Amino acid sequence: MARSETGLRHCTGITLGLHLMADLQTTPAELAGANIAPDGGKYVYCIIRSDRQREFGAIGIGGGQRVFTVAFHDLAAVVSDTAVVIYDPTRENVLAHEFVNETVMKEHTVIPMAFGTVFRSEDDVTELLRSTYQAFSDVLEKMQDKIEFGLKVLWDREKVIANIERENDEIRRLKDEISRHTASSTYFARMQLGRLIDSALEEVGQRYVNDIHDQIKRVAVASRSNKPIGDRMILNAAFLVDRAQEQAFDERVKETSRKYEELLTFKYSGPWPPYNFVNIKLKLEKAD
């Protein structure tokens, strides 16, 4: 099992969708062509609860920009100065965005903003916080002291098939029959064997996924299963965990991985901000 401390449909538990509207002075389509000072914009990483100015160091996107907060009452947006541009999701840019959020979440509960969220000015960021104050406050309350972990499970297909053949009498019998009569075995017999194996793989894979999910969700607040990537991956899940349960969650993942260590590989990552459990969609309207 591999766990990385640095670094997003079945869903159980919490998924919070925010459809926020802010009456700002610009719309996303105008951002790239806005005629303002080169660094007059603000790149927004996340929203936190803080009633005082905070500094997080020169770690921001675009070459180590100073990261600080813009506050409204007890809400604050974590930002850095930027030109008002559209950021390409390059590896360097995405890692910089994630690193800021990971740094902030060591001390705060965070609501992560989507990569590339840029506002024209500090005043626009303040207006966002003012106009969506209650919605952000509600989400921060629900996400208080909660973190996300990712879990990807991959299988060794050949080992799983060998295990199926040992346990499935029909598959073992048909395979032995084909092996004994290689010259006379028909195309249809081989096709039947292939179909039986495919069906058994699907059944076994689902059984593995259900068991792993059921074991781990017991120490999580909520869980979400995303689409697996590639042929080897059978589970691509995110779990929302209370900070106080982080050790218990870690131990449960390790315990479950040992149960399947001959057949499956567990890739475990986090902690992350709750990317899979907070869905923020901003609709920015141009002011009259």
N, C-alpha and C positions, 0 to 999 in steps of 0.2 A: 504494500500500500504506500502510495506517495502522497505527501501533504506539502503544499506550497503556501508560505505565509505571504506571498505577494502575487500578484497576478499578471456572461450573462452571457389532448392536454388535460393533464390531471392536476387538480389543485385542491389541497386540503388546508383549511384554516384561513389565514389572513391574506387578502390581496386588496390593497387600497388604491382606487383610481381617483386621481385628481384632474379635473378638467377646469383649469383656472383661467379667468379672463382678467386682463389688466389693461387699463386705459392709458397706454403709453404713447410716446411721441413718434414711434416708428413701427414698422411691421418687418417681419423677417425678410421679405423680398427686397426691402430697401437697405438692409444692413450693409451689403457688400459695396454699395455705391454711396454711402453716406459721406458727406463732406464735412468732416470734423477733424480735430487734432489727432495726430498719428496714434497716440496712446490714450485717447479720451474714453474708450469703451471699457466695459467691465466684463470679464469672463467669470461666469458663476459656476462653482463646483457643487455646492450643497447648501442646505439650510440647516441651521442649528439653533438651539436655545441659548442665548447669551445676551445679557444687558450691558455689556461693556466691550470696549474695543479689544480685539484679539489680533495677534500677529503669529503667523505660522512659518515664517522664514522665506527665503528666496528659492522656492521650489515649484513655482507656477509654470504653466504651459508657455511655450515660446522662448525658452532659454533661461529658466530660473528666475521668473518674475516674482516680486514680493507678493506674498499671499496674506490677506488681511480680511477683516469683516466690515460689512456695511450693515448698520443696525436700525431697527425700528422697534421701539419698546423693548420687549425681551426676545425678539426674533432677530437673527442675523444671517445674512448671506455671506458665504465665504467666497472671496473674489480675488482676482488679480487684474492689473491694468493690461489693456490690450488694444491694438488697432481694431476697428470694427470690420472684421473680415469673417469669412466662412472657413473654418478649420477643416483641413483634410484629416480623416481618421487614420493617419499613419501610426505605425507602432510607437514611435517616439511620443507623438501627441497623446495617444490613448493611455500610454503608461504614465505620462506626466499627470493627466487628469485623474487617473486611479490613485496615483501616489499621494496627491493632495488629499483625496477623500480618506485614504487609509490613515494618513497622518492625523487628520482632524478627528476621526472616529476613535482614536486612542483616548480622547478626553471627552467626547461629546457623542450624543445620539445624533445621527445625521439623516437628512432626507436628500438622497443623491439626485442631482440634476443630470439631464442627458448630456452626453458629450457634445461640445460645440455650442453651448448656450452662452450667447453674447448679447449684452445690452449696450445701448448707445452711451449711457452716462450713469453716474452714481445716483442721480435723481430718479432715473428709471428703475433702478434696482430697489430703491427705497419705496417707490410707488408700487412695485410688485409686492413687497412685504406688507405694505399698508392695505392694499386692496384684497389680498388673500390671507390676511392675518389669521382669521379663525380657522380656515381650512388647513393651513400649515400647522397651527397649534394643535388641532385635533389629531393630525397624523403623528406629530412628534410625541404626543401623549401615548398613542397606541404603540409606537415603535420604541418607546423609552427602554434603554438598556437591552435592546435586541440587535443581534448581528446575524449575518447570513453565512452559511457554509455551502460550498458546492461539492457534489459527489458524482463522479463519472465512473461507471463500472464497465469493464471490457472483458470479453471472454476469449478463451483459446478454443476456437471452433473445433479443431481436430480432437482435442482432449474431451470436449463436451460430447462429440459424436461417439468417441470410443466408450465413454461412460454410458451413453444411451444404448449402445449395442450390447453392453454387458447386462443392462437392466431390462431391455425390451425383447421378449421372447420372439415376437413375430419378425422383428428386424434381424435378429441374430439368426433365426432359422432361414430366412430368405437369403441373407448374405452367404451363409454356409452352403446353401443349395447352389447359388450362382458360382461360388468358388469351386465346388466339386464338379460342376458341369460347365466349365469355362467355354468349351468349344460349342456346346449346344444351347447354352443359356441365351435366352431371347432378349431382344431389345426391350420388349414390354416388361420383362422381369426386372431389368435394370431400371427402367422408368418407375416401376412400382416401388422399388427400393428407395429411389431418390425421393419420391413423394412421401413415403413413410418417414424418412429421415427429416425432411423439411418440416413435416407436421409435428414430429416429436421435438425438433429444435424450437419451434415456435411455442409449443406447450411448456417445455422446460425453461426457456428463456423467461416466459411470463411468470412461471412459478418462482424463479430466482428473484425477479424484480419485485414481485409481491412480498416475498419473504423479507428481502433486504429493506424494502420501504417500511413494512410493518414493524420490523425490529428497531429501526432508527427513529421513526417518527414519534416513538414513545418518549423521547427526551427532547423533542422539538415542539415549538409553539405552532408551527405551520410548515407545510411542505409544498413543493411544486415540481412536477416532472415536465421537463422540456424535451423537445424532439432529439433523439440520439443522433450522433454525427458519425457517419461511416458504418461499415459492415460489422465491425467488432464491438461497437458500443451497444450495450443493452439498456443502460440507465444513465440519464443525464438529469440530475435532480438538484434542487436547491432547498435548503432547510433553514427556517428562521428559528433562532435559538436565543434563549435568555442568557445574558452574559454569565449569570450565576450558574448556569448549566453547561458552560463550555467544556469543562473537564469531563463531565458525565457523557456529553455528546461525543467527545473525542474517544473515550473509552469504549462506547457502544459501537462506533464505526470500526475501531480496531478489532473488537470482539467478533463482529459480523464478518469482517474481512478474513479472519483466521478460519472461520467455518468453511469458506470457499477458496482457500488459498491455492488449492491444486488446480482450480478451473478458472477463477476470475481474478482480474486485477482491479484494485480500487485506487482511484485517483481523487484525492481529497484536498480541497483548497479553501482558504479563508483564514481569518474572518474577513468578511466584506461588508460594506454598507448593504442595506436590504434592497438591492437592485431588482430582484424578482418579485418583490412584494409591495412596491410602491410604484405606481404608474402615473407619471405627471405629464399632462399635455397642456401646454400653454397656448392660449389663443390671444395674440396681441392685436389690439385694435388701435388704429391711428386716431389720435384725438382730433376733435374738430378745431 
